[in-house]
């Protein structure tokens, strides 16, 4: 497995479907109408912070631009500026807002300052992209990320009504190998933005073990999984994201994860058994051995 894919599997702080949606709504409500007056480059260089072209040119691209809107899709957040200019944050990138009365952290990978002296900073923990694009986003230096980004824009989100059982069935059938549920749902971005984080509660609510092979699922099981996918992600989003992640204002989400680093070795809320953590497919899986039989 490549160094990049290992990082993707192991990343513990990332945008997934609920967080990208929540973050984009917060950005639009807080920043729309503000005008960029200054851009400051990294004070803490990072080997796995990826940029589009030379980040020293970001100031020239963004200075004077007004924030118009924001969109969250998959594991990305796009900040849409006037003149067809975009600031794009990838899955491992944190965006945090600091009003003028508060001091910004000294270490960051990018800082954007607005005409009212408020600012946002971008930081990368393990890996992440911070891209500025005039017009359609292109990224020749990281083609995997560009491919994931384009797929995310084109795909139907599970949060949308258009994501139906037939859409899910097509995704399910397009995997030719008899792969595990974790591999099917949380690798290769078959459902953009559905990662190893949100996967855990989706499978728990469906009563399905993360190592279970897709050939063992009945039509009833697939129906339960589809229902859990839709309802779990909707609940996470409506509650401001997961409590393992922070939002634009540095607050944890209000959705209490059932299976996560916060609940390992604790009692299962359904049966009282102990929640287990195991290494699987380059990352960790959490499950209840009683409620999610293999």
Kinemage of the C-alpha trace (Angstrom):
@kinemage 1
@onewidth
@group {chain A} dominant
@subgroup {mainchain}
@vectorlist {calphas} color= white
{ca unk a 1} P 0.000 0.000 0.000
{ca unk a 2} L 1.365 3.449 -0.926
{ca unk a 3} L 2.282 6.026 1.729
{ca unk a 4} L -0.676 8.155 0.577
{ca unk a 5} L -3.175 5.299 0.906
{ca unk a 6} L -1.838 4.398 4.341
{ca unk a 7} L -2.419 7.979 5.437
{ca unk a 8} L -5.912 7.915 3.934
{ca unk a 9} L -6.768 4.770 5.915
{ca unk a 10} L -5.258 6.033 9.176
{ca unk a 11} L -6.402 9.649 9.168
{ca unk a 12} L -8.328 10.439 12.348
{ca unk a 13} L -9.499 13.985 11.640
{ca unk a 14} L -11.312 14.331 8.385
{ca unk a 15} L -14.247 15.681 6.469
{ca unk a 16} L -16.872 13.077 5.676
{ca unk a 17} L -20.407 13.581 4.358
{ca unk a 18} L -21.957 15.110 7.522
{ca unk a 19} L -19.018 17.383 8.294
{ca unk a 20} L -18.557 18.714 4.761
{ca unk a 21} L -22.254 19.558 4.595
{ca unk a 22} L -22.296 21.233 8.017
{ca unk a 23} L -19.055 23.104 7.355
{ca unk a 24} L -20.274 24.459 4.023
{ca unk a 25} L -23.510 25.747 5.576
{ca unk a 26} L -21.584 27.434 8.397
{ca unk a 27} L -19.151 29.027 5.952
{ca unk a 28} L -21.945 30.404 3.790
{ca unk a 29} L -23.859 31.797 6.778
{ca unk a 30} L -20.733 33.342 8.353
{ca unk a 31} L -18.550 34.437 5.447
{ca unk a 32} L -20.832 35.251 2.491
{ca unk a 33} L -20.444 38.928 1.632
{ca unk a 34} L -17.041 39.316 3.266
{ca unk a 35} L -14.172 40.453 1.043
{ca unk a 36} L -10.660 38.999 1.190
{ca unk a 37} L -7.972 41.584 1.911
{ca unk a 38} L -4.927 39.422 2.673
{ca unk a 39} L -3.635 35.874 2.348
{ca unk a 40} L -0.797 34.553 4.490
{ca unk a 41} L 1.134 31.442 3.579
{ca unk a 42} L 2.192 28.584 5.818
{ca unk a 43} L 3.970 29.363 9.055
{ca unk a 44} L 4.315 25.618 9.659
{ca unk a 45} L 5.292 23.771 6.454
{ca unk a 46} L 3.790 20.286 6.127
{ca unk a 47} L 5.010 17.449 3.912
{ca unk a 48} L 1.476 16.250 3.222
{ca unk a 49} L -0.228 19.622 2.793
{ca unk a 50} L -1.001 19.768 -0.903
{ca unk a 51} L -1.497 22.918 -2.937
{ca unk a 52} L -2.593 23.735 -6.456
{ca unk a 53} L 0.403 25.320 -8.162
{ca unk a 54} L 2.474 27.743 -6.085
{ca unk a 55} L 0.625 28.706 -2.869
{ca unk a 56} L 2.542 32.002 -2.891
{ca unk a 57} L 0.276 32.978 -5.811
{ca unk a 58} L -2.900 32.428 -3.767
{ca unk a 59} L -2.788 36.038 -2.550
{ca unk a 60} L -2.832 37.348 -6.120
{ca unk a 61} L -5.731 35.047 -7.011
{ca unk a 62} L -7.840 35.891 -3.946
{ca unk a 63} L -7.092 39.508 -2.977
{ca unk a 64} L -10.201 41.671 -3.325
{ca unk a 65} L -12.524 38.722 -3.989
{ca unk a 66} L -15.863 38.540 -2.198
{ca unk a 67} L -17.144 35.282 -0.724
{ca unk a 68} L -20.371 34.358 -2.515
{ca unk a 69} L -21.365 30.903 -1.241
{ca unk a 70} L -20.088 27.497 -0.223
{ca unk a 71} L -20.827 23.910 -1.148
{ca unk a 72} L -20.026 20.674 0.628
{ca unk a 73} L -19.799 17.481 -1.389
{ca unk a 74} L -18.288 14.162 -0.411
{ca unk a 75} L -15.103 14.876 1.521
{ca unk a 76} L -14.620 18.389 0.127
{ca unk a 77} L -15.707 21.915 0.993
{ca unk a 78} L -15.649 24.554 -1.755
{ca unk a 79} L -15.667 28.236 -0.810
{ca unk a 80} L -17.035 29.995 -3.883
{ca unk a 81} L -15.720 33.496 -4.521
{ca unk a 82} L -16.673 36.039 -7.148
{ca unk a 83} L -14.994 35.943 -10.561
{ca unk a 84} L -15.358 32.139 -10.736
{ca unk a 85} L -12.660 31.571 -8.123
{ca unk a 86} L -12.730 28.724 -5.599
{ca unk a 87} L -10.971 27.798 -2.368
{ca unk a 88} L -11.174 24.020 -1.953
{ca unk a 89} L -10.424 22.066 1.219
{ca unk a 90} L -9.885 18.322 1.059
{ca unk a 91} L -10.750 15.656 3.602
{ca unk a 92} L -7.852 16.046 6.035
{ca unk a 93} L -7.931 19.843 6.092
{ca unk a 94} L -9.399 21.741 9.024
{ca unk a 95} L -11.057 25.130 8.462
{ca unk a 96} L -11.518 27.310 11.522
{ca unk a 97} L -13.056 30.768 11.893
{ca unk a 98} L -11.588 33.451 14.164
{ca unk a 99} L -13.411 36.755 14.696
{ca unk a 100} L -11.230 39.850 14.931
{ca unk a 101} L -11.454 39.932 18.725
{ca unk a 102} L -9.743 36.544 19.006
{ca unk a 103} L -6.094 35.734 18.406
{ca unk a 104} L -5.375 33.279 15.597
{ca unk a 105} L -3.020 30.356 16.192
{ca unk a 106} L 0.585 30.968 15.209
{ca unk a 107} L 0.864 27.749 13.192
{ca unk a 108} L -1.191 27.128 10.056
{ca unk a 109} L -0.904 26.119 6.403
{ca unk a 110} L -2.950 29.087 5.120
{ca unk a 111} L -4.664 32.141 6.586
{ca unk a 112} L -7.276 34.281 4.842
{ca unk a 113} L -8.117 37.697 6.306
{ca unk a 114} L -11.310 39.606 5.512
{ca unk a 115} L -12.213 43.283 5.322
{ca unk a 116} L -13.682 43.235 8.853
{ca unk a 117} L -10.425 41.705 10.235
{ca unk a 118} L -12.078 38.331 10.810
{ca unk a 119} L -10.108 35.396 9.388
{ca unk a 120} L -10.162 31.708 8.650
{ca unk a 121} L -7.182 29.430 8.973
{ca unk a 122} L -6.489 26.116 7.270
{ca unk a 123} L -4.475 23.469 9.071
{ca unk a 124} L -3.525 19.938 8.093
{ca unk a 125} L -3.048 17.195 10.660
{ca unk a 126} L -1.935 14.068 8.784
{ca unk a 127} L -2.639 15.059 5.182
{ca unk a 128} L -4.936 17.361 3.261
{ca unk a 129} L -5.365 19.615 0.258
{ca unk a 130} L -5.817 23.396 0.169
{ca unk a 131} L -6.415 24.369 -3.433
{ca unk a 132} L -7.239 27.721 -5.023
{ca unk a 133} L -8.608 27.578 -8.546
{ca unk a 134} L -9.707 30.149 -11.101
{ca unk a 135} L -12.372 28.375 -13.102
{ca unk a 136} L -12.597 24.579 -13.210
{ca unk a 137} L -10.330 22.900 -10.678
{ca unk a 138} L -7.317 21.165 -12.217
{ca unk a 139} L -4.588 19.409 -10.259
{ca unk a 140} L -1.906 17.681 -12.294
{ca unk a 141} L 0.364 17.211 -9.278
{ca unk a 142} L -2.102 14.980 -7.409
{ca unk a 143} L -4.224 13.168 -9.981
{ca unk a 144} L -5.834 10.806 -7.464
{ca unk a 145} L -7.259 13.729 -5.519
{ca unk a 146} L -8.448 15.438 -8.707
{ca unk a 147} L -10.218 12.241 -9.743
{ca unk a 148} L -11.904 11.908 -6.337
{ca unk a 149} L -12.934 15.571 -6.431
{ca unk a 150} L -14.541 15.301 -9.867
{ca unk a 151} L -16.324 12.083 -8.905
{ca unk a 152} L -17.634 13.786 -5.772
{ca unk a 153} L -19.093 16.673 -7.792
{ca unk a 154} L -20.837 14.277 -10.194
{ca unk a 155} L -22.186 11.830 -7.617
{ca unk a 156} L -25.547 11.797 -5.858
{ca unk a 157} L -25.178 12.286 -2.108
{ca unk a 158} L -26.943 9.831 0.232
{ca unk a 159} L -28.407 12.976 1.850
{ca unk a 160} L -30.373 13.656 -1.356
{ca unk a 161} L -33.761 12.100 -2.148
{ca unk a 162} L -32.343 11.083 -5.531
{ca unk a 163} L -30.082 8.570 -3.781
{ca unk a 164} L -32.536 5.683 -3.998
{ca unk a 165} L -32.311 1.940 -3.429
{ca unk a 166} L -31.681 1.455 -7.147
{ca unk a 167} L -28.699 3.828 -6.981
{ca unk a 168} L -27.372 1.926 -3.970
{ca unk a 169} L -27.939 -1.428 -5.679
{ca unk a 170} L -25.931 -0.289 -8.701
{ca unk a 171} L -23.007 0.675 -6.449
{ca unk a 172} L -23.350 -2.663 -4.690
{ca unk a 173} L -23.345 -4.688 -7.908
{ca unk a 174} L -20.492 -2.764 -9.546
{ca unk a 175} L -18.021 -4.417 -7.187
{ca unk a 176} L -17.073 -7.647 -8.917
{ca unk a 177} L -15.133 -9.231 -6.051
{ca unk a 178} L -16.698 -10.704 -2.929
{ca unk a 179} L -15.400 -7.927 -0.719
{ca unk a 180} L -16.117 -6.965 2.876
{ca unk a 181} L -18.637 -4.331 3.819
{ca unk a 182} L -15.894 -1.961 4.932
{ca unk a 183} L -14.093 -2.369 1.613
{ca unk a 184} L -17.299 -1.900 -0.369
{ca unk a 185} L -18.573 1.175 1.449
{ca unk a 186} L -15.476 2.983 2.697
{ca unk a 187} L -12.759 2.452 0.083
{ca unk a 188} L -12.308 3.709 -3.491
{ca unk a 189} L -14.858 6.500 -2.789
{ca unk a 190} L -17.703 4.525 -4.351
{ca unk a 191} L -19.926 6.764 -2.244
{ca unk a 192} L -17.910 10.000 -2.051
{ca unk a 193} L -17.459 11.210 1.506
{ca unk a 194} L -18.445 7.919 3.129
{ca unk a 195} L -15.286 7.025 5.028
{ca unk a 196} L -14.211 4.771 7.841
{ca unk a 197} L -15.565 7.222 10.428
{ca unk a 198} L -19.257 7.321 9.542
{ca unk a 199} L -19.142 3.697 8.362
{ca unk a 200} L -19.042 2.327 11.911
{ca unk a 201} L -22.479 3.553 13.028
{ca unk a 202} L -24.047 2.820 9.634
{ca unk a 203} L -23.064 -0.846 9.940
{ca unk a 204} L -24.015 -1.009 13.623
{ca unk a 205} L -27.499 0.347 12.949
{ca unk a 206} L -27.897 -2.208 10.158
{ca unk a 207} L -26.618 -5.060 12.367
{ca unk a 208} L -23.837 -5.890 9.910
{ca unk a 209} L -20.224 -6.756 10.789
{ca unk a 210} L -17.586 -4.658 8.941
{ca unk a 211} L -15.745 -7.827 7.818
{ca unk a 212} L -18.872 -9.507 6.459
{ca unk a 213} L -18.686 -10.422 2.768
{ca unk a 214} L -21.201 -8.924 0.394
{ca unk a 215} L -22.242 -12.388 -0.887
{ca unk a 216} L -23.663 -13.239 2.551
{ca unk a 217} L -26.158 -10.361 2.533
{ca unk a 218} L -29.773 -11.185 1.756
{ca unk a 219} L -32.114 -8.736 0.045
{ca unk a 220} L -33.488 -7.933 3.512
{ca unk a 221} L -29.956 -7.202 4.789
{ca unk a 222} L -29.318 -4.863 1.859
{ca unk a 223} L -32.584 -3.077 2.546
{ca unk a 224} L -31.595 -2.605 6.185
{ca unk a 225} L -28.177 -1.327 5.114
{ca unk a 226} L -29.682 1.173 2.670
{ca unk a 227} L -32.099 2.449 5.317
{ca unk a 228} L -29.309 2.757 7.887
{ca unk a 229} L -27.074 4.574 5.388
{ca unk a 230} L -29.724 7.203 4.693
{ca unk a 231} L -30.990 7.673 8.247
{ca unk a 232} L -27.614 7.601 10.019
{ca unk a 233} L -26.003 10.171 7.726
{ca unk a 234} L -29.095 12.403 7.917
{ca unk a 235} L -29.065 12.245 11.726
{ca unk a 236} L -25.343 13.004 11.879
{ca unk a 237} L -25.779 16.018 9.608
{ca unk a 238} L -28.836 17.396 11.398
{ca unk a 239} L -26.880 17.248 14.657
{ca unk a 240} L -23.958 19.283 13.363
{ca unk a 241} L -21.663 16.347 12.618
{ca unk a 242} L -20.053 13.720 14.823
{ca unk a 243} L -18.783 14.447 18.313
{ca unk a 244} L -15.375 13.145 17.221
{ca unk a 245} L -14.989 16.079 14.780
{ca unk a 246} L -14.967 19.864 15.121
{ca unk a 247} L -16.883 22.415 13.056
{ca unk a 248} L -15.976 25.869 11.691
{ca unk a 249} L -16.299 27.368 15.185
{ca unk a 250} L -14.066 24.727 16.835
{ca unk a 251} L -17.034 22.995 18.455
{ca unk a 252} L -17.554 19.245 18.460
{ca unk a 253} L -20.570 17.931 16.615
{ca unk a 254} L -23.631 17.023 18.673
{ca unk a 255} L -24.098 13.550 17.195
{ca unk a 256} L -22.828 11.052 19.776
{ca unk a 257} L -21.084 8.254 17.960
{ca unk a 258} L -22.114 4.734 18.927
{ca unk a 259} L -18.895 3.171 17.657
{ca unk a 260} L -15.722 5.254 17.704
{ca unk a 261} L -12.543 5.926 19.661
{ca unk a 262} L -14.848 7.466 22.304
{ca unk a 263} L -16.790 4.250 22.937
{ca unk a 264} L -14.313 1.384 22.519
{ca unk a 265} L -14.402 -1.082 25.468
{ca unk a 266} L -17.662 0.462 26.665
{ca unk a 267} L -21.035 -1.353 26.834
{ca unk a 268} L -23.040 -1.710 23.642
{ca unk a 269} L -26.213 0.429 23.945
{ca unk a 270} L -28.289 -2.441 22.524
{ca unk a 271} L -27.096 -5.537 24.357
{ca unk a 272} L -24.615 -4.394 27.002
{ca unk a 273} L -21.733 -6.327 25.462
{ca unk a 274} L -18.282 -4.784 25.086
{ca unk a 275} L -17.545 -2.705 21.971
{ca unk a 276} L -14.460 -4.058 20.212
{ca unk a 277} L -11.740 -2.342 18.171
{ca unk a 278} L -9.694 -4.255 15.595
{ca unk a 279} L -7.217 -3.434 12.866
{ca unk a 280} L -8.651 -4.157 9.425
{ca unk a 281} L -7.768 -3.013 5.890
{ca unk a 282} L -5.101 -0.562 7.040
{ca unk a 283} L -7.280 1.125 9.651
{ca unk a 284} L -9.511 0.368 12.625
{ca unk a 285} L -13.015 -1.047 12.785
{ca unk a 286} L -15.343 -0.932 15.795
{ca unk a 287} L -18.233 -3.330 16.345
{ca unk a 288} L -20.366 -5.209 18.829
{ca unk a 289} L -19.663 -8.972 18.515
{ca unk a 290} L -23.191 -9.763 19.678
{ca unk a 291} L -25.216 -7.328 17.567
{ca unk a 292} L -22.971 -7.575 14.491
{ca unk a 293} L -22.234 -11.262 14.066
{ca unk a 294} L -19.717 -12.256 11.420
